[in-house]
Amino acid sequence: MKTYIEIGIVLIAVFTISCNNPSSKKQINAVSSDDAGNEVKIEQVFADSTYQLTGVAVAEDNRLFVNYPYWLEKHKYSVVEVIKGRPIPYPDAEWNSFKKGEDGQNKFVCVQAVVTDDKGFLWVVDAAGIGLGKVYNKNNKIVKINLKTNQIEQIYRFPENVAGENVYLNDIRVDTVNGFAYITNSNTGGIIILNTKTGSSKFVLGDSPAVKSDPAYHFSPLGKELLKGDGTPLKVNSDGIALTPDKKWLYFKALTDDNLYRIKTELLRQFDISDEILNKNVESLGKFTTTDGMIFDKKGNLYFGDLEKNSIVKITPDLKMQTIVQNDNELIWPDSYSISEDGYLYVSVSQIQNSPWFHQEKELFKKPFKVVKIKIN
């Protein structure tokens, strides 16, 4: 009898460790369908049963990076590389060791996004807005990491008039041809232009209606309008951002409405152009759907995650939209996107609508948080 009890204790311990260890989770595939009724496989590539993730980036050789924002009290690492299913702090443990009260100049404070470019670098967006609050001790920054050496290549910081305490750096797109990066401010709205060669930056379009969430739109990812703790509707301004393959156009939109806009990057790169002129050159492309992130493939197709329908949609160059996959269990708030060289769309699934901010401080997450991939080419 004692032997059976001992075996039982061991099995329980093994089971407990397995449930809390992302690397031990088996790959789970789900089959869904597109608009035409064709089967589409959703493949799970990473899962975390404890910490909420938001960003995903795939590099050469399918190296996978994920980030975790410091939104909730339960927080461990900010940026990880997923190796054999396990999250390993990247580029090292020191950069991921920030604790409240410390200096975060050379540590990750609250990372919102990770993006790879076509030159072998990982770009980390550190909004430094703990709990989506004001910027912590002027620690917001963009960190450029060399993926060959796994070393910090450069840290870009911003003056107060570009990214002050009320600016929440959200997402980034990098133009390695012209040497510029574009970053959205999802709090008050606006776009930051960064000259990656000189480090100079400029804040633009802060007063443009194009970067503001439409107050008439009722954002309803749970079937009814999503309300904050104070009872007011959630409104998130300029969030998703994407560069066309030729780098000539920057597409952007607010998160909590269905309007899509674009502007020529040639204008954004000219720092002496006034906001008045930029405002006049913003083009409205019409209404599509709500999305958090967005990304172009090499053919000029634009991918959104429809937050209200738990689906991924594709907008073709002629602006026709089609659903490529829908799944109420696997795509609960598709968040960020990355496309691999072998033709997969990687999607982080962050379940933001189930966060305690909208449910009297109760977490309604259907864990685990996931990264999945879908074949698109």
C-alpha positions as CSV (number, residue, x, y, z in Angstrom):
1,M,0.0,0.0,0.0
2,K,2.8,2.3,0.9
3,T,4.4,1.8,-2.6
4,Y,1.1,2.7,-4.3
5,I,0.8,5.9,-2.2
6,E,4.4,6.8,-3.1
7,I,3.8,6.2,-6.8
8,G,0.6,8.3,-6.6
9,I,2.5,11.2,-5.0
10,V,5.1,11.0,-7.7
11,L,2.5,11.0,-10.5
12,I,0.7,14.0,-8.9
13,A,4.0,15.9,-8.7
14,V,4.9,15.1,-12.3
15,F,1.4,16.1,-13.5
16,T,1.7,19.4,-11.5
17,I,5.1,20.2,-13.0
18,S,3.8,19.3,-16.5
19,C,0.8,21.7,-16.2
20,N,3.0,24.6,-15.2
21,N,5.8,24.0,-17.7
22,P,5.2,25.4,-21.2
23,S,7.8,23.1,-22.8
24,S,5.9,20.0,-21.8
25,K,2.7,20.9,-23.5
26,K,1.9,18.9,-26.6
27,Q,1.3,20.7,-29.9
28,I,-2.4,21.1,-30.3
29,N,-3.9,21.5,-33.8
30,A,-7.4,22.8,-34.5
31,V,-9.2,22.6,-37.8
32,S,-11.4,25.5,-38.9
33,S,-12.6,26.8,-42.2
34,D,-12.4,29.9,-44.4
35,D,-15.1,31.8,-46.2
36,A,-15.2,29.2,-49.0
37,G,-15.6,26.3,-46.6
38,N,-12.0,25.1,-47.0
39,E,-10.4,23.5,-44.0
40,V,-7.7,25.6,-42.4
41,K,-5.3,24.1,-39.7
42,I,-4.4,26.2,-36.7
43,E,-1.2,24.9,-35.2
44,Q,-0.1,25.7,-31.7
45,V,3.6,26.5,-31.4
46,F,3.8,27.8,-27.9
47,A,1.6,28.0,-24.8
48,D,2.0,29.6,-21.4
49,S,-0.4,28.7,-18.6
50,T,0.7,31.5,-16.3
51,Y,1.7,34.8,-18.0
52,Q,-0.2,36.9,-20.5
53,L,1.7,37.5,-23.7
54,T,1.1,40.0,-26.5
55,G,3.8,40.0,-29.2
56,V,5.4,37.5,-31.5
57,A,8.2,37.6,-33.9
58,V,9.8,35.0,-36.2
59,A,13.3,35.3,-37.5
60,E,15.5,33.2,-39.8
61,D,15.5,29.5,-39.1
62,N,12.1,30.0,-37.5
63,R,13.6,31.4,-34.3
64,L,10.6,32.4,-32.2
65,F,10.4,35.4,-29.9
66,V,7.5,36.3,-27.6
67,N,7.0,39.3,-25.2
68,Y,5.0,39.7,-22.0
69,P,3.8,43.2,-21.0
70,Y,4.0,44.2,-17.3
71,W,0.2,44.8,-17.1
72,L,-0.7,42.5,-14.2
73,E,1.0,41.9,-10.9
74,K,1.8,38.4,-12.0
75,H,4.8,39.1,-14.2
76,K,8.2,37.4,-14.8
77,Y,10.0,37.9,-18.1
78,S,9.5,40.6,-20.7
79,V,11.1,39.1,-23.8
80,V,11.9,35.4,-24.4
81,E,13.1,33.2,-27.1
82,V,11.2,30.0,-27.3
83,I,13.7,27.1,-27.5
84,K,12.3,23.6,-27.6
85,G,9.0,24.9,-26.2
86,R,10.6,26.7,-23.3
87,P,10.7,30.5,-22.8
88,I,14.3,31.6,-22.3
89,P,14.8,35.3,-21.2
90,Y,16.3,37.2,-24.2
91,P,18.8,38.6,-24.8
92,D,19.7,37.6,-21.2
93,A,18.3,37.4,-17.7
94,E,19.7,40.8,-16.7
95,W,17.6,42.7,-19.2
96,N,14.5,40.8,-18.0
97,S,15.2,41.4,-14.2
98,F,13.3,44.7,-13.7
99,K,11.4,45.2,-10.5
100,K,9.3,48.2,-9.5
101,G,11.4,50.8,-7.8
102,E,14.5,50.0,-9.9
103,D,16.1,52.0,-12.6
104,G,14.7,50.7,-15.9
105,Q,17.0,52.6,-18.3
106,N,18.9,49.4,-19.3
107,K,16.2,46.9,-18.5
108,F,12.9,46.0,-20.0
109,V,10.1,47.6,-18.0
110,C,6.8,47.0,-19.9
111,V,7.4,45.5,-23.3
112,Q,4.5,45.8,-25.8
113,A,5.8,44.4,-29.0
114,V,8.7,42.5,-30.7
115,V,9.4,42.7,-34.4
116,T,12.1,41.2,-36.6
117,D,13.4,43.0,-39.7
118,D,15.0,41.7,-42.9
119,K,18.6,42.5,-41.8
120,G,18.8,40.1,-38.8
121,F,17.6,42.3,-36.0
122,L,15.0,42.1,-33.3
123,W,13.2,45.4,-32.4
124,V,11.7,45.6,-28.9
125,V,9.1,48.2,-28.1
126,D,9.3,49.0,-24.4
127,A,6.4,51.3,-23.6
128,A,7.4,51.3,-19.9
129,G,3.7,51.9,-19.0
130,I,3.3,49.5,-16.1
131,G,-0.3,48.4,-15.9
132,L,-1.0,50.6,-19.0
133,G,-0.3,53.6,-16.8
134,K,2.0,56.6,-17.4
135,V,5.6,56.0,-18.6
136,Y,7.7,54.8,-15.7
137,N,10.6,57.2,-15.0
138,K,11.1,58.1,-18.6
139,N,12.1,54.5,-19.4
140,N,10.2,54.1,-22.7
141,K,12.6,53.1,-25.5
142,I,13.2,51.0,-28.6
143,V,15.8,48.3,-28.3
144,K,17.6,46.9,-31.3
145,I,19.2,43.5,-30.9
146,N,21.6,41.7,-33.2
147,L,20.2,38.2,-33.7
148,K,23.6,36.8,-34.8
149,T,25.4,38.0,-31.7
150,N,22.4,38.2,-29.3
151,Q,23.7,41.5,-28.2
152,I,22.1,44.9,-27.8
153,E,23.0,46.9,-31.0
154,Q,21.3,50.2,-30.1
155,I,18.9,51.8,-27.7
156,Y,16.7,54.6,-29.0
157,R,15.2,57.0,-26.5
158,F,12.9,59.9,-27.1
159,P,12.6,63.6,-26.0
160,E,9.6,64.6,-23.9
161,N,7.9,66.3,-26.9
162,V,8.0,63.1,-28.9
163,A,7.2,60.4,-26.3
164,G,6.3,61.9,-23.0
165,E,4.6,60.3,-20.0
166,N,1.2,60.0,-21.7
167,V,2.5,58.3,-24.8
168,Y,2.1,54.5,-24.9
169,L,4.5,53.0,-27.6
170,N,2.5,50.2,-29.1
171,D,3.8,48.7,-32.3
172,I,6.6,49.3,-34.7
173,R,7.5,48.8,-38.4
174,V,11.0,49.1,-39.7
175,D,12.1,50.3,-43.1
176,T,15.7,49.1,-43.5
177,V,15.9,50.5,-47.0
178,N,15.5,54.1,-46.1
179,G,16.6,53.8,-42.4
180,F,13.3,54.7,-40.6
181,A,10.9,53.2,-38.1
182,Y,7.3,54.0,-37.4
183,I,5.7,53.5,-34.0
184,T,2.1,54.0,-33.0
185,N,1.0,55.8,-29.8
186,S,-2.2,53.9,-28.7
187,N,-2.9,56.1,-25.7
188,T,-3.6,59.7,-26.9
189,G,-3.1,58.7,-30.6
190,G,-0.3,59.6,-33.0
191,I,2.7,58.2,-34.8
192,I,6.4,58.5,-34.0
193,I,8.8,58.6,-36.8
194,L,12.3,57.4,-35.9
195,N,15.4,58.0,-38.0
196,T,17.3,54.8,-37.2
197,K,20.6,56.1,-38.5
198,T,20.7,59.4,-36.5
199,G,18.3,58.5,-33.7
200,S,16.3,61.7,-34.3
201,S,12.6,61.4,-33.9
202,K,9.3,63.3,-34.5
203,F,5.7,63.0,-33.3
204,V,3.1,63.5,-35.9
205,L,-0.7,63.3,-36.6
206,G,-1.5,63.6,-32.9
207,D,-4.6,65.7,-33.7
208,S,-5.7,63.8,-36.8
209,P,-9.1,62.1,-36.6
210,A,-7.3,59.1,-38.3
211,V,-5.4,58.2,-35.2
212,K,-8.5,58.6,-32.9
213,S,-11.0,55.8,-32.2
214,D,-14.4,56.6,-33.6
215,P,-16.6,57.4,-30.5
216,A,-19.7,56.1,-32.4
217,Y,-18.3,52.6,-32.8
218,H,-19.3,50.1,-30.1
219,F,-16.4,47.7,-29.7
220,S,-17.9,44.4,-28.6
221,P,-15.6,41.4,-28.6
222,L,-17.7,39.6,-26.0
223,G,-21.0,40.2,-27.7
224,K,-21.7,43.5,-25.9
225,E,-19.7,46.8,-25.7
226,L,-16.5,46.3,-23.7
227,L,-16.5,48.6,-20.7
228,K,-13.7,49.6,-18.3
229,G,-14.0,49.4,-14.6
230,D,-15.5,52.8,-14.4
231,G,-18.3,51.9,-16.7
232,T,-17.0,53.8,-19.7
233,P,-16.4,52.1,-23.1
234,L,-12.9,51.0,-24.0
235,K,-11.4,53.3,-26.5
236,V,-7.9,52.5,-27.9
237,N,-6.4,54.9,-30.5
238,S,-3.8,54.3,-33.1
239,D,-2.5,50.8,-32.6
240,G,-2.1,48.5,-35.6
241,I,0.5,49.6,-38.1
242,A,1.9,48.0,-41.3
243,L,4.3,48.9,-44.1
244,T,3.6,47.9,-47.7
245,P,6.3,45.6,-49.2
246,D,7.7,48.5,-51.3
247,K,7.9,50.6,-48.1
248,K,6.0,53.4,-49.9
249,W,2.9,53.4,-47.7
250,L,2.3,53.2,-44.0
251,Y,-1.1,51.8,-43.0
252,F,-2.5,52.4,-39.5
253,K,-5.8,52.3,-37.5
254,A,-7.3,52.7,-34.1
255,L,-8.0,49.4,-32.3
256,T,-11.6,50.0,-31.3
257,D,-13.2,50.9,-34.6
258,D,-13.2,49.6,-38.2
259,N,-11.6,52.5,-40.1
260,L,-8.4,52.0,-42.0
261,Y,-6.0,54.8,-43.1
262,R,-2.7,55.2,-44.9
263,I,-0.1,57.8,-45.7
264,K,2.9,58.0,-48.0
265,T,6.1,57.3,-46.1
266,E,8.0,59.8,-48.3
267,L,6.1,62.5,-46.5
268,L,6.7,61.1,-43.0
269,R,10.5,60.9,-43.7
270,Q,10.6,64.7,-44.2
271,F,10.8,66.1,-40.7
272,D,10.3,69.7,-41.9
273,I,6.8,68.9,-43.2
274,S,4.1,70.4,-41.0
275,D,1.3,68.3,-39.4
276,E,-1.2,70.3,-41.3
277,I,0.2,69.0,-44.6
278,L,0.5,65.5,-43.2
279,N,-3.2,65.6,-42.1
280,K,-4.3,66.6,-45.6
281,N,-2.4,63.6,-47.1
282,V,-3.9,60.9,-44.9
283,E,-6.1,58.7,-47.0
284,S,-9.2,56.9,-45.7
285,L,-9.5,53.4,-47.2
286,G,-12.9,52.7,-45.8
287,K,-14.4,50.5,-43.1
288,F,-13.2,46.9,-42.6
289,T,-13.1,45.4,-39.1
290,T,-11.5,45.8,-35.7
291,T,-8.0,44.5,-35.2
292,D,-5.1,44.8,-32.8
293,G,-2.0,44.2,-35.0
294,M,-1.7,44.0,-38.8
295,I,0.9,42.8,-41.3
296,F,1.5,42.7,-45.0
297,D,2.8,39.6,-46.8
298,K,5.2,39.9,-49.8
299,K,2.3,39.9,-52.3
300,G,0.7,43.0,-50.7
301,N,-2.1,41.2,-48.8
302,L,-2.9,42.8,-45.5
303,Y,-3.8,40.6,-42.5
304,F,-6.1,41.6,-39.6
305,G,-7.4,39.8,-36.6
306,D,-11.1,40.4,-36.3
307,L,-11.4,40.8,-32.5
308,E,-15.2,40.7,-32.5
309,K,-15.4,37.4,-34.5
310,N,-12.4,35.5,-33.3
311,S,-11.0,35.3,-36.8
312,I,-8.2,36.3,-39.2
313,V,-9.1,38.2,-42.3
314,K,-7.1,39.0,-45.4
315,I,-7.5,42.3,-47.3
316,T,-6.2,42.0,-50.9
317,P,-4.4,44.9,-52.7
318,D,-7.8,45.8,-54.3
319,L,-9.2,46.2,-50.8
320,K,-11.5,43.1,-50.8
321,M,-11.7,41.4,-47.4
322,Q,-12.1,37.7,-46.8
323,T,-12.0,35.5,-43.7
324,I,-9.2,33.0,-43.9
325,V,-9.9,31.3,-40.5
326,Q,-12.4,31.6,-37.6
327,N,-12.2,29.8,-34.3
328,D,-13.9,30.8,-31.0
329,N,-11.5,28.8,-28.9
330,E,-8.1,29.3,-30.6
331,L,-8.4,32.9,-31.7
332,I,-9.5,34.8,-28.5
333,W,-8.1,38.2,-29.3
334,P,-5.6,37.6,-32.0
335,D,-3.0,40.2,-31.1
336,S,0.3,40.4,-33.0
337,Y,1.6,38.9,-36.2
338,S,4.8,37.7,-37.9
339,I,5.2,35.9,-41.2
340,S,7.9,33.2,-41.5
341,E,10.0,32.4,-44.6
342,D,8.2,29.1,-45.1
343,G,4.8,30.9,-45.4
344,Y,3.2,30.7,-42.0
345,L,1.3,33.5,-40.3
346,Y,2.3,33.4,-36.6
347,V,-0.4,34.9,-34.3
348,S,-0.2,35.7,-30.6
349,V,-3.5,35.1,-28.7
350,S,-3.7,37.4,-25.7
351,Q,-7.3,37.2,-24.6
352,I,-7.3,40.9,-23.6
353,Q,-11.1,41.0,-23.4
354,N,-10.9,38.6,-20.5
355,S,-8.6,40.7,-18.5
356,P,-9.6,41.8,-15.0
357,W,-9.9,45.5,-16.1
358,F,-13.3,44.6,-17.6
359,H,-14.6,42.2,-15.1
360,Q,-14.6,43.8,-11.6
361,E,-10.9,42.8,-11.2
362,K,-11.6,39.1,-11.9
363,E,-9.5,37.2,-14.5
364,L,-11.7,35.3,-17.0
365,F,-8.8,34.0,-19.0
366,K,-9.2,30.6,-20.7
367,K,-5.6,29.6,-20.2
368,P,-3.2,28.9,-21.7
369,F,-2.1,32.0,-23.6
370,K,-0.9,30.9,-27.0
371,V,1.1,31.5,-30.1
372,V,-0.4,29.7,-33.2
373,K,0.5,29.5,-36.8
374,I,-1.6,29.3,-40.0
375,K,-0.3,28.4,-43.5
376,I,-0.9,31.3,-45.8
377,N,1.5,30.8,-48.7
